[in-house]
Protein backbone atom coordinates (compact mmCIF):
# COMPACT_ATOMS: atom_id res chain seq x y z
CA UNK A 1 0.00 0.00 0.00
CA UNK A 2 1.26 3.47 -0.92
CA UNK A 3 1.92 5.89 1.92
CA UNK A 4 0.12 9.06 0.86
CA UNK A 5 2.02 12.24 1.83
CA UNK A 6 0.26 14.74 4.07
CA UNK A 7 0.24 18.51 4.42
CA UNK A 8 -0.17 20.54 7.59
CA UNK A 9 -3.13 22.89 7.70
CA UNK A 10 -1.66 26.33 8.50
CA UNK A 11 -4.71 27.44 10.49
CA UNK A 12 -4.68 24.69 13.12
CA UNK A 13 -1.67 22.40 12.62
CA UNK A 14 -3.72 19.31 11.74
CA UNK A 15 -2.63 17.15 8.80
CA UNK A 16 -4.51 16.35 5.61
CA UNK A 17 -3.63 13.64 3.03
CA UNK A 18 -2.53 15.14 -0.27
CA UNK A 19 -4.56 12.67 -2.34
CA UNK A 20 -8.24 12.10 -1.77
CA UNK A 21 -11.11 10.09 -3.20
CA UNK A 22 -14.28 11.94 -4.18
CA UNK A 23 -17.65 10.22 -3.91
CA UNK A 24 -19.55 12.53 -6.26
CA UNK A 25 -20.92 11.26 -9.54
CA UNK A 26 -23.41 13.00 -11.80
CA UNK A 27 -26.33 12.51 -11.73
CA UNK A 28 -25.75 12.18 -8.02
CA UNK A 29 -25.67 8.60 -6.71
CA UNK A 30 -27.00 7.39 -10.06
CA UNK A 31 -25.09 4.10 -10.27
CA UNK A 32 -25.24 2.91 -6.67
CA UNK A 33 -21.51 2.15 -6.83
CA UNK A 34 -20.31 4.34 -3.96
CA UNK A 35 -20.00 1.55 -1.40
CA UNK A 36 -18.15 -0.80 -3.73
CA UNK A 37 -15.86 1.93 -5.07
CA UNK A 38 -15.05 3.22 -1.60
CA UNK A 39 -14.06 -0.25 -0.39
CA UNK A 40 -11.86 -0.68 -3.45
CA UNK A 41 -10.29 2.73 -2.83
CA UNK A 42 -9.50 1.80 0.77
CA UNK A 43 -7.83 -1.40 -0.47
CA UNK A 44 -5.70 0.70 -2.82
CA UNK A 45 -4.54 2.91 0.04
CA UNK A 46 -6.87 5.91 -0.08
CA UNK A 47 -7.46 7.38 3.36
CA UNK A 48 -8.96 10.80 2.58
CA UNK A 49 -12.57 10.70 1.38
CA UNK A 50 -14.75 13.59 0.27
CA UNK A 51 -18.54 13.53 0.30
CA UNK A 52 -21.44 15.98 0.75
CA UNK A 53 -25.12 16.04 1.62
CA UNK A 54 -25.76 17.11 -1.99
CA UNK A 55 -24.26 13.89 -3.38
CA UNK A 56 -27.02 11.72 -1.84
CA UNK A 57 -24.51 8.99 -0.97
CA UNK A 58 -23.51 9.64 2.64
CA UNK A 59 -25.33 6.56 3.89
CA UNK A 60 -23.73 4.26 1.31
CA UNK A 61 -20.35 5.76 2.06
CA UNK A 62 -20.91 5.19 5.78
CA UNK A 63 -21.78 1.56 5.10
CA UNK A 64 -18.49 1.20 3.25
CA UNK A 65 -16.57 2.54 6.25
CA UNK A 66 -18.36 0.10 8.57
CA UNK A 67 -17.61 -2.81 6.26
CA UNK A 68 -13.97 -1.79 5.90
CA UNK A 69 -13.66 -1.89 9.67
CA UNK A 70 -15.41 -5.28 9.82
CA UNK A 71 -13.14 -6.72 7.13
CA UNK A 72 -10.02 -5.38 8.80
CA UNK A 73 -9.11 -3.13 5.86
CA UNK A 74 -8.59 -0.39 8.44
CA UNK A 75 -8.05 -0.86 12.16
CA UNK A 76 -9.98 2.21 13.29
CA UNK A 77 -11.93 5.18 11.99
CA UNK A 78 -8.97 7.35 13.01
CA UNK A 79 -7.05 6.07 9.98
CA UNK A 80 -9.43 7.98 7.70
CA UNK A 81 -9.74 11.67 6.93
CA UNK A 82 -13.37 12.38 6.05
CA UNK A 83 -14.75 15.58 4.57
CA UNK A 84 -18.39 16.50 4.03
CA UNK A 85 -20.22 19.70 3.14
CA UNK A 86 -23.11 21.87 4.27
CA UNK A 87 -25.74 22.26 1.55
CA UNK A 88 -27.24 25.65 0.77
CA UNK A 89 -30.73 25.06 2.13
CA UNK A 90 -29.14 24.40 5.53
CA UNK A 91 -26.78 27.39 5.33
CA UNK A 92 -28.66 29.24 8.07
CA UNK A 93 -27.38 29.68 11.59
CA UNK A 94 -30.04 27.54 13.28
CA UNK A 95 -29.71 24.71 10.73
CA UNK A 96 -25.94 24.22 10.54
CA UNK A 97 -25.48 22.01 13.62
CA UNK A 98 -28.57 19.86 12.89
CA UNK A 99 -27.33 19.42 9.30
CA UNK A 100 -23.95 18.20 10.49
CA UNK A 101 -25.61 15.89 13.02
CA UNK A 102 -27.68 14.40 10.18
CA UNK A 103 -24.55 13.89 8.11
CA UNK A 104 -22.83 12.13 11.02
CA UNK A 105 -25.88 9.91 11.51
CA UNK A 106 -25.89 9.01 7.80
CA UNK A 107 -22.19 8.20 7.93
CA UNK A 108 -22.38 6.35 11.24
CA UNK A 109 -19.61 8.53 12.65
CA UNK A 110 -19.07 10.62 15.77
CA UNK A 111 -17.08 13.36 14.04
CA UNK A 112 -15.75 14.64 10.70
CA UNK A 113 -12.20 15.67 10.01
CA UNK A 114 -13.36 18.58 7.86
CA UNK A 115 -16.73 20.25 7.31
CA UNK A 116 -17.12 22.74 4.48
CA UNK A 117 -19.69 25.32 3.40
CA UNK A 118 -20.47 24.05 -0.10
CA UNK A 119 -21.06 27.45 -1.78
CA UNK A 120 -21.05 31.06 -0.57
CA UNK A 121 -24.81 31.53 -0.65
CA UNK A 122 -27.97 30.18 0.97
CA UNK A 123 -31.22 28.74 -0.27
CA UNK A 124 -34.61 29.03 1.31
CA UNK A 125 -34.89 26.38 4.08
CA UNK A 126 -36.70 23.31 2.81
CA UNK A 127 -35.90 23.92 -0.86
CA UNK A 128 -34.78 21.05 -3.08
CA UNK A 129 -31.24 19.68 -2.74
CA UNK A 130 -30.20 20.06 -6.34
CA UNK A 131 -27.81 22.02 -8.55
CA UNK A 132 -30.88 23.20 -10.46
CA UNK A 133 -31.51 26.22 -8.27
CA UNK A 134 -34.74 28.18 -8.43
CA UNK A 135 -34.33 31.93 -8.49
CA UNK A 136 -37.02 32.46 -5.87
CA UNK A 137 -35.15 30.17 -3.41
CA UNK A 138 -31.78 31.99 -3.58
CA UNK A 139 -30.73 34.08 -0.61
CA UNK A 140 -27.57 35.97 0.26
CA UNK A 141 -25.67 34.14 2.96
CA UNK A 142 -25.32 35.76 6.38
CA UNK A 143 -21.63 34.93 6.72
CA UNK A 144 -21.34 36.04 10.33
CA UNK A 145 -24.13 33.86 11.71
CA UNK A 146 -23.52 30.85 9.46
CA UNK A 147 -19.78 30.84 10.08
CA UNK A 148 -20.43 31.33 13.77
CA UNK A 149 -22.46 28.11 13.70
CA UNK A 150 -19.65 26.37 11.81
CA UNK A 151 -17.23 27.48 14.52
CA UNK A 152 -19.60 26.04 17.13
CA UNK A 153 -19.51 22.70 15.27
CA UNK A 154 -15.74 22.62 15.75
CA UNK A 155 -15.96 23.67 19.40
CA UNK A 156 -18.48 20.88 20.06
CA UNK A 157 -16.12 18.30 18.54
CA UNK A 158 -18.47 17.43 15.70
CA UNK A 159 -15.67 18.25 13.26
CA UNK A 160 -11.96 18.73 13.74
CA UNK A 161 -11.64 21.48 11.14
CA UNK A 162 -13.96 23.78 9.21
CA UNK A 163 -13.59 25.38 5.82
CA UNK A 164 -15.29 26.45 2.61
CA UNK A 165 -15.73 25.41 -1.00
CA UNK A 166 -16.04 27.49 -4.16
CA UNK A 167 -15.13 30.72 -2.37
CA UNK A 168 -13.41 33.49 -4.34
CA UNK A 169 -10.88 35.98 -2.98
CA UNK A 170 -13.67 38.49 -2.40
CA UNK A 171 -15.85 36.06 -0.47
CA UNK A 172 -12.88 34.88 1.58
CA UNK A 173 -12.07 38.46 2.52
CA UNK A 174 -15.63 38.94 3.75
CA UNK A 175 -15.44 35.75 5.77
CA UNK A 176 -12.02 36.43 7.28
CA UNK A 177 -13.21 39.84 8.45
CA UNK A 178 -15.71 38.23 10.85
CA UNK A 179 -14.19 34.79 11.55
CA UNK A 180 -12.89 33.89 14.99
CA UNK A 181 -11.67 30.55 13.59
CA UNK A 182 -10.32 31.04 10.05
CA UNK A 183 -11.25 28.51 7.35
CA UNK A 184 -8.67 25.74 7.16
CA UNK A 185 -9.45 24.78 3.56
CA UNK A 186 -10.96 26.20 0.37
CA UNK A 187 -11.99 23.46 -2.06
CA UNK A 188 -12.21 24.72 -5.65
CA UNK A 189 -11.98 23.51 -9.22
CA UNK A 190 -8.32 23.46 -10.20
CA UNK A 191 -6.43 21.80 -13.05
CA UNK A 192 -3.87 22.67 -15.76
CA UNK A 193 -6.39 24.66 -17.83
CA UNK A 194 -8.03 26.41 -14.86
CA UNK A 195 -5.13 27.32 -12.63
CA UNK A 196 -6.65 29.92 -10.30
CA UNK A 197 -3.33 31.72 -9.79
CA UNK A 198 -4.69 34.73 -7.94
CA UNK A 199 -6.82 32.60 -5.64
CA UNK A 200 -3.91 30.26 -4.87
CA UNK A 201 -1.70 33.20 -3.98
CA UNK A 202 -4.39 34.76 -1.79
CA UNK A 203 -4.99 31.51 0.10
CA UNK A 204 -1.28 30.95 0.60
CA UNK A 205 -0.92 34.43 2.09
CA UNK A 206 -3.91 33.87 4.40
CA UNK A 207 -2.88 30.38 5.51
CA UNK A 208 -5.79 28.61 3.77
CA UNK A 209 -5.06 25.20 2.26
CA UNK A 210 -6.33 24.64 -1.28
CA UNK A 211 -8.08 21.43 -2.26
CA UNK A 212 -8.52 20.79 -5.97
CA UNK A 213 -11.62 19.09 -7.33
CA UNK A 214 -12.15 18.02 -10.94
CA UNK A 215 -8.37 17.78 -11.57
CA UNK A 216 -9.11 15.95 -14.83
CA UNK A 217 -11.83 18.41 -15.89
CA UNK A 218 -14.84 16.30 -14.82
CA UNK A 219 -15.55 15.30 -18.41
CA UNK A 220 -19.17 14.23 -18.72
CA UNK A 221 -20.41 16.09 -15.64
CA UNK A 222 -22.75 19.06 -15.97
CA UNK A 223 -19.99 21.41 -14.77
CA UNK A 224 -17.20 19.58 -16.61
CA UNK A 225 -15.23 19.93 -19.81
CA UNK A 226 -13.07 17.84 -22.13
CA UNK A 227 -10.38 20.54 -22.32
CA UNK A 228 -8.06 18.66 -19.97
CA UNK A 229 -8.29 15.06 -21.13
CA UNK A 230 -8.59 15.97 -24.83
CA UNK A 231 -5.87 18.66 -24.84
CA UNK A 232 -3.48 18.04 -27.73
CA UNK A 233 -0.67 19.84 -25.90
CA UNK A 234 -1.11 17.74 -22.75
CA UNK A 235 -1.20 14.63 -24.93
CA UNK A 236 2.12 15.66 -26.51
CA UNK A 237 3.70 16.30 -23.11
CA UNK A 238 2.39 13.01 -21.76
CA UNK A 239 3.77 11.10 -24.74
CA UNK A 240 7.17 12.76 -24.39
CA UNK A 241 7.27 11.85 -20.68
CA UNK A 242 5.94 8.33 -21.01
CA UNK A 243 2.88 9.20 -18.94
CA UNK A 244 -0.87 9.30 -19.40
CA UNK A 245 -2.69 12.61 -19.74
CA UNK A 246 -4.42 11.85 -16.43
CA UNK A 247 -1.06 11.83 -14.64
CA UNK A 248 -0.14 15.37 -15.70
CA UNK A 249 -2.88 17.15 -13.71
CA UNK A 250 -1.82 15.15 -10.65
CA UNK A 251 1.76 16.26 -11.08
CA UNK A 252 0.63 19.83 -11.73
CA UNK A 253 -1.27 19.90 -8.44
CA UNK A 254 1.37 18.07 -6.44
CA UNK A 255 3.97 20.69 -7.33
CA UNK A 256 1.62 23.41 -6.08
CA UNK A 257 1.16 21.99 -2.56
CA UNK A 258 -2.55 21.31 -3.00
CA UNK A 259 -4.32 18.00 -2.84
CA UNK A 260 -6.74 16.58 -5.32
CA UNK A 261 -9.55 14.07 -5.67
CA UNK A 262 -9.94 11.11 -7.96
CA UNK A 263 -13.62 10.43 -8.58
CA UNK A 264 -15.65 7.27 -9.01
CA UNK A 265 -15.48 6.90 -12.80
CA UNK A 266 -11.69 7.28 -12.84
CA UNK A 267 -10.50 5.17 -9.92
CA UNK A 268 -6.91 4.25 -10.88
CA UNK A 269 -5.43 0.81 -10.51
CA UNK A 270 -3.21 2.22 -7.79
CA UNK A 271 -2.40 5.53 -6.17
CA UNK A 272 0.49 7.10 -8.03
CA UNK A 273 2.49 9.57 -5.98
CA UNK A 274 5.16 11.02 -8.16
CA UNK A 275 6.54 14.21 -9.58
CA UNK A 276 7.28 15.29 -13.12
CA UNK A 277 10.10 17.64 -14.05
CA UNK A 278 9.15 19.46 -17.25
CA UNK A 279 11.62 20.77 -19.76
CA UNK A 280 11.52 24.40 -20.85
CA UNK A 281 9.78 23.32 -24.04
CA UNK A 282 7.03 21.38 -22.30
CA UNK A 283 6.57 24.15 -19.75
CA UNK A 284 6.09 26.66 -22.54
CA UNK A 285 3.57 24.35 -24.18
CA UNK A 286 1.71 23.99 -20.92
CA UNK A 287 1.64 27.74 -20.35
CA UNK A 288 0.42 28.30 -23.87
CA UNK A 289 -2.48 25.90 -23.46
CA UNK A 290 -3.39 26.52 -19.85
CA UNK A 291 -5.35 29.57 -18.87
CA UNK A 292 -6.95 31.12 -15.84
CA UNK A 293 -10.44 30.74 -17.27
CA UNK A 294 -12.98 28.18 -16.06
CA UNK A 295 -13.00 24.79 -17.75
CA UNK A 296 -16.74 25.18 -18.30
CA UNK A 297 -17.73 26.21 -21.79
CA UNK A 298 -19.64 29.09 -20.19
CA UNK A 299 -17.77 32.37 -19.85
CA UNK A 300 -17.70 34.20 -16.49
CA UNK A 301 -21.13 35.66 -15.73
CA UNK A 302 -22.26 39.03 -14.44
CA UNK A 303 -21.64 38.03 -10.88
CA UNK A 304 -17.95 38.78 -11.48
CA UNK A 305 -18.69 42.29 -12.73
CA UNK A 306 -16.04 41.74 -15.39
CA UNK A 307 -16.17 41.56 -19.13
CA UNK A 308 -14.97 38.41 -20.83
CA UNK A 309 -11.77 40.21 -21.76
CA UNK A 310 -10.97 40.89 -18.12
CA UNK A 311 -11.03 37.55 -16.41
CA UNK A 312 -13.02 37.13 -13.26
CA UNK A 313 -10.02 35.87 -11.35
CA UNK A 314 -8.04 39.04 -12.02
CA UNK A 315 -10.81 41.05 -10.39
CA UNK A 316 -11.12 38.74 -7.40
CA UNK A 317 -14.71 37.97 -8.32
CA UNK A 318 -16.73 34.83 -7.72
CA UNK A 319 -14.94 32.93 -10.46
CA UNK A 320 -14.03 30.11 -8.11
CA UNK A 321 -17.65 29.05 -7.89
CA UNK A 322 -19.18 26.25 -9.91
CA UNK A 323 -20.29 27.77 -13.21
CA UNK A 324 -23.59 25.90 -13.70
CA UNK A 325 -24.64 27.04 -10.24
CA UNK A 326 -23.39 30.58 -10.93
CA UNK A 327 -25.85 30.97 -13.76
CA UNK A 328 -28.67 30.46 -11.28
CA UNK A 329 -27.66 33.20 -8.86
CA UNK A 330 -25.56 35.67 -10.83
CA UNK A 331 -27.07 38.68 -9.07
CA UNK A 332 -25.50 37.57 -5.78
HELIX and SHEET records of a PDB file:
HELIX    1   1 UNK A   34  UNK A   44  1                                  11    
HELIX    2   2 UNK A   53  UNK A   55  5                                   3    
HELIX    3   3 UNK A   58  UNK A   71  1                                  14    
HELIX    4   4 UNK A   77  UNK A   79  5                                   3    
HELIX    5   5 UNK A   88  UNK A   90  5                                   3    
HELIX    6   6 UNK A   93  UNK A  107  1                                  15    
HELIX    7   7 UNK A  135  UNK A  137  5                                   3    
HELIX    8   8 UNK A  143  UNK A  155  1                                  13    
HELIX    9   9 UNK A  169  UNK A  178  1                                  10    
HELIX   10  10 UNK A  197  UNK A  206  1                                  10    
HELIX   11  11 UNK A  232  UNK A  241  1                                  10    
HELIX   12  12 UNK A  245  UNK A  254  1                                  10    
HELIX   13  13 UNK A  264  UNK A  266  5                                   3    
HELIX   14  14 UNK A  280  UNK A  289  1                                  10    
HELIX   15  15 UNK A  302  UNK A  304  5                                   3    
HELIX   16  16 UNK A  312  UNK A  315  5                                   4    
HELIX   17  17 UNK A  323  UNK A  326  1                                   4    
SHEET    1   A 2 UNK A   6  UNK A   8  0                                        
SHEET    2   A 2 UNK A  15  UNK A  17 -1                                        
SHEET    1   B 9 UNK A  19  UNK A  22  0                                        
SHEET    2   B 9 UNK A  48  UNK A  50  1                                        
SHEET    3   B 9 UNK A  81  UNK A  86  1                                        
SHEET    4   B 9 UNK A 114  UNK A 117  1                                        
SHEET    5   B 9 UNK A 162  UNK A 165  1                                        
SHEET    6   B 9 UNK A 185  UNK A 189  1                                        
SHEET    7   B 9 UNK A 209  UNK A 213  1                                        
SHEET    8   B 9 UNK A 259  UNK A 263  1                                        
SHEET    9   B 9 UNK A  19  UNK A  22  1                                        
SHEET    1   C 2 UNK A 122  UNK A 123  0                                        
SHEET    2   C 2 UNK A 138  UNK A 139 -1                                        
END                                                                             
